Amino acid sequence: MEASKLHQQCIVFDAHCDSILDVLEDKRTLEQRSSEGHLDLPRLQEGGVTAQIFAIYVRREYLGRAAHQTLRALDAFHALFDRCTDDVILATTAADVERAKADGKIAAIIAIEGAESLEGELALLRVYHRLGVRNLGITWSLRNRAADGVNETRTGGGLTNFGVELVEEMNRLGIMIDVAHLAPAGVRDVLEISQSPVIASHANAHALRSVARNLTDQQLAGIARTGGVVGVTFVPYFLDEDWKRASLGYLLDHIDYIVKVAGIDHVGLGSDFDGFPPPPPTGLEDATCFPNITVGLLERGYGEDDVRKVLGGNFMRVFRQVCG
């Protein structure tokens, strides 16, 4: 099958973007095509993306009122859904994603990036779940009440008591647990405690690019043992030491490596679009470029079934298992 036809048939699932920040900061709207940023609804449609996880990240200046800022972001999401009913739906189950695919719409999945948004209260997690949140990254690189992030590794800190309770409650509610940005000890703890598959929404292979946010072979294998998925990220600095030469080819190298270590069932896509500064990798300039990944995988000898898994099938399996 030719690449364009295969891409059109696939459920393409991108596990991470930061685009809602531009909306909150009045830089642009997502319903209109823009020359700014990497992603908006028209460009997602052009790139054949079926499911997009949109992350809510609370900037440091708002940490004193993180729940307030998180609720503002959730309000912005729901306003977008109300305005754009012909183009996008809130997806809280795998069936929602499949319905979006059938109807030619984009399935938007809401994530929270960092337990700061909980302010130490599991009650807020339950409220966010009722408002549509289906993925939570335990940290954003720094320390919070749940765990240490990758920038706080000196102490060797893992999950706190609250962090353990958080993982258990996420398992109970049906929220995907995301270990991107989490310090190694925290990743270890999550992999030991979680009863559900664990994901890393946007990370690459540490063996190919030794930065703290990329995952070691041991971590890759551990995520695979839970049945989870690693979303390879487009961040140039995480692809190659010389970030100026980062390209689609380097992304494919990381996919190849993670397949070798973790298996074909445990790798997906996690662009981190609108979460890193320019320039983007060559061939991955914005959301219209997702078809290039399909072409690249086929050229490297991946079969059609394996391409379907990488583009979105693996994340769909986990989303179905965890969220329903």
PyMOL commands that set and color helices and strands:
alter all, ss='L'
color gray80, all
select helices_A, chain A and resi 3-9+20-24+41-46+60-83+94-103+115-118+122-130+161-173+184-193+217-225+236-239+243-245+248-262+264-266+287-299+304-323
alter helices_A, ss='H'
color red, helices_A
select strands_A, chain A and resi 13-17+51-56+88-90+106-113+133-137+176-178+198-200+229-232+267-269
alter strands_A, ss='S'
color yellow, strands_A
deselect
rebuild
show_as cartoon
